[in-house]
Amino acid sequence: MKFMNRRTLIILIIILTVSSVRQASALDQAVVQLGNEQKKLEGRIIAEDIEGNLVLEGRDGQWYKVEKVNLLAKSSNNVPFIPYTQDEMIPLLEAEFPPPFKVQKIKNYLIVYDTSTAYALWCGSLLERLQTAFFNYWKKKGLELHEPEFPLVAVIFADRRDFIICTKREVADIGEQIAAYYNFNTNRIVFSDLSGFEMQSEEAKRLTKSKTLEFMTRPRADQSISTFVHEATHQ
């Protein structure tokens, strides 16, 4: 099963000849073949063409393109489609990102990280302030905004090499200068600590008030912050 660019999927949804009209509240299941393994997907089918290829939106907000050849079974019931809560998402993320990764819940985000908790929370505070500023700005412009339907997820890598591996796997081999990216398929932002601070010893990265200010003066900090704030706006 391959992920498509979310923009491509949006276009696909518009132009597909839908073979059947599904209730928005219905909970759909699809069993798909992934190599030698089978996986059960649960969510809502948001597009299906006359050949049986479909796009399913999971309860975690991820989009899956399932080709007919890999579709083993599908069903639908009258159970309402309800997105996962933050608490329901945490064990799923912990299974996807085993130790040394941890998952930190804050007001609007789930932060997945293998950095120090202090650094993860600092990044989380930036994301929270960005969302507040974003909503306030557009509300003043008269635009009606709605809270995100799914829990927002941010993934932070301490080791830039791991970040590059993830980038190549999820997006493409687009060079090693990228600071962060937004994945349209997973609806997540992914980034790393460009300064290399998080690769220091635990003693060296112990947080103090002065250390918080130091974050802002690290090499390339301005590039790192502006890039991940830009990518977070996509969410």
Number of C-alpha atoms within 10 A of each C-alpha: 13 11 18 18 14 17 11 10 19 12 10 15 17 10 11 14 13 17 12 10 10 15 14 11 14 17 21 23 19 20 17 21 17 12 8 5 7 13 12 12 17 20 25 25 25 17 25 23 17 11 12 15 16 21 22 22 21 23 21 23 19 18 24 22 19 21 17 15 11 15 19 13 12 14 10 16 11 10 10 14 18 16 17 16 13 19 11 12 18 19 12 11 17 14 10 10 16 11 11 8 21 18 23 16 15 13 10 17 18 21 25 22 25 22 22 19 16 15 23 23 16 14 19 21 15 15 19 16 10 16 17 11 12 13 16 13 12 12 12 9 9 8 11 9 11 7 8 9 13 20 21 19 23 24 20 22 22 24 17 20 12 11 22 23 13 16 21 13 10 15 16 11 12 10 9 13 8 15 21 26 18 20 21 20 21 19 21 20 23 23 26 25 24 22 16 13 18 20 15 10 9 11 7 10 16 12 15 10 7 8 14 13 10 12 17 13 12 14 13 13 16 12 12 21 20 13 16 22 18 15 19 23 13 13 16
